[in-house]
Amino acid sequence: MGRLAQTDGLTDVQQEILSTVREFVDKEIIPVATELEHRDEYPTRIVEGLKELGVFGLMIPEEYGGLGESLLTYALCVEEIARGWMSVSGIINTHFIVAYMLKQHGTQEQREYFLPRMATGEVRGAFSMSEPGLGSDVSAITSKGVRDGDAYVLTGQKMWLTNGGSSTLVAVLCRTDEGHPEGTAPHKSMTTFLVEKEPGFGQVEPGLTIPGKIEKMGYKGVDTTELIMDGLRVPADRVLGGVTGRGFYQMMDGVEVGRVNVAARGCGVAQRAFELGVAYAQQRQTFGKPIAQHQAIQFKLAEMATKVEAAHAMMVNAARKKDSGRRNDLEAGMAKYLASEYCKEVVEDAFRIHGGYGFSKEYEIERLYREAPMLLIGEGTAEIQKMIIGRRLLEEYRIQG
Ligand SMILES: Cc1cc2nc3c(=O)[nH]c(=O)nc-3n(C[C@H](O)[C@H](O)[C@H](O)COP(=O)(O)OP(=O)(O)OC[C@H]3O[C@@H](n4cnc5c(N)ncnc54)[C@H](O)[C@@H]3O)c2cc1C
């Protein structure tokens, strides 16, 4: 382990969890990640190992069988896992967001029913806001839920579900106009439905189809899918929190902690890229010396390491703010924005250090180069982060008069 991205002030328990996860990443993930990614193969053995370690229940309260850990512990684990293979952190992320939304907003019955099985990884979560016609502009969703007796009937098409095929519980955001008169602000007429389903592809429930995996440039292994609802019946007691009209707020709360998670992923991928770059620079010789001895390459390494440190510090700060019970949208937005941009830059520098070999599939940096761009988009693009950051700054720095 190098000296970058250290975190001061961790408890003994946090340190123990992190060193266990780090050992698992070094032994069980890094050696197989690139091969599995090239085959676009789901990492079943790795997921089983993470279940045994209790990672799926890290933040679920102890009373529901989880470890009851903080967002910081969780984010530091995600950083380690993404250092090994970003797709594995994607498998955990949507699960974590759904568990968090249940913990924060679920009814007592919903918590008792889902959380203990989510803590073991038996039930695995996906979350679904995006549609073919929108991602950033969530308030424009068109999927609908209409009350019919003791159920809601859901219709619409969803897009980009991470874990859409492998999950058994999907938090789906739909428009429900019931009880909300015409003219109600769009975000006040949305509801989160807890949709239980069989894993797999095709028609997985009556009225619910998961067509198949979307082919992606990177971030392979983890399944990303569409979801089509055509008369899907969901019992009324599967409205998250038991009350309609709160879906937008619930999802945004979930995405806010998800942003810390994506920042952590950026930190992990950047760290790995630095490790690969600094090692290669000491092995490769040009003009009679290791390229690390050329000042231009040393400067690259210096810039990369500085970015790794800065992103880590901002990610830790955003997680600690949320853990202290304070609003962290500004810090989470800044951390997500900075970590994803720096990650892309650090990966590109490591790629350049590898010369022609960086272009070969035999070198791990080739995989990282295809993975980093996903972080610029997921959980809100850079432009969306800047909109959030800008709005909050104008709130904080409003001039009088
Ligand atoms: C691999 C992958 C996994 C994903 N997983 C999930 C998931 O699990 N669940 C889920 O719900 N979604 C998921 N998404 C969707 C993701 O959240 C969206 O792709 C993202 O929010 C951007 O939306 P969009 O693709 O529709 O782009 P658009 O919203 O169409 O944006 C296109 C471009 O316009 C810019 N733009 C948009 N509005 C503005 C504005 N007001 N001002 C300035 N610029 C603007 C954007 O920044 C972007 O550059 C996933 C996406 C990917 C690629």
The ligand as a Gaussian input file, in Angstrom:
#p B3LYP/6-31G(d) Opt

LIG

0 1
 C      -23.647000       3.060000     -17.739000
 C      -24.784000       3.888000     -17.214000
 C      -25.486000       3.465000     -16.103000
 C      -26.593000       4.205000     -15.634000
 N      -27.311000       3.727000     -14.565000
 C      -28.474000       4.355000     -14.224000
 C      -29.323000       3.812000     -13.210000
 O      -28.991000       2.798000     -12.569000
 N      -30.521000       4.414000     -12.981000
 C      -30.904000       5.540000     -13.657000
 O      -32.003000       6.046000     -13.377000
 N      -30.090000       6.101000     -14.583000
 C      -28.902000       5.534000     -14.891000
 N      -28.083000       6.072000     -15.864000
 C      -28.531000       7.275000     -16.577000
 C      -27.749000       8.509000     -16.218000
 O      -28.112000       8.956000     -14.944000
 C      -28.021000       9.540000     -17.332000
 O      -27.408000       9.072000     -18.521000
 C      -27.503000      10.899000     -16.956000
 O      -28.250000      11.463000     -15.906000
 C      -27.560000      11.865000     -18.154000
 O      -28.812000      11.849000     -18.768000
 P      -28.934000      11.678000     -20.358000
 O      -28.079000      10.533000     -20.762000
 O      -30.371000      11.600000     -20.697000
 O      -28.313000      12.982000     -20.960000
 P      -29.106000      14.372000     -21.175000
 O      -29.843000      14.746000     -19.959000
 O      -29.856000      14.265000     -22.450000
 O      -27.896000      15.370000     -21.370000
 C      -27.142000      15.454000     -22.595000
 C      -26.076000      16.532000     -22.427000
 O      -26.696000      17.805000     -22.179000
 C      -26.219000      18.340000     -20.943000
 N      -27.312000      19.057000     -20.289000
 C      -28.543000      18.574000     -19.968000
 N      -29.282000      19.539000     -19.369000
 C      -28.497000      20.634000     -19.273000
 C      -28.674000      21.953000     -18.744000
 N      -29.801000      22.334000     -18.147000
 N      -27.640000      22.838000     -18.856000
 C      -26.480000      22.467000     -19.443000
 N      -26.247000      21.232000     -19.962000
 C      -27.237000      20.331000     -19.878000
 C      -25.745000      17.136000     -20.129000
 O      -24.797000      17.514000     -19.151000
 C      -25.138000      16.272000     -21.241000
 O      -23.853000      16.735000     -21.544000
 C      -26.947000       5.395000     -16.298000
 C      -26.195000       5.844000     -17.402000
 C      -25.125000       5.105000     -17.857000
 C      -24.355000       5.587000     -19.069000

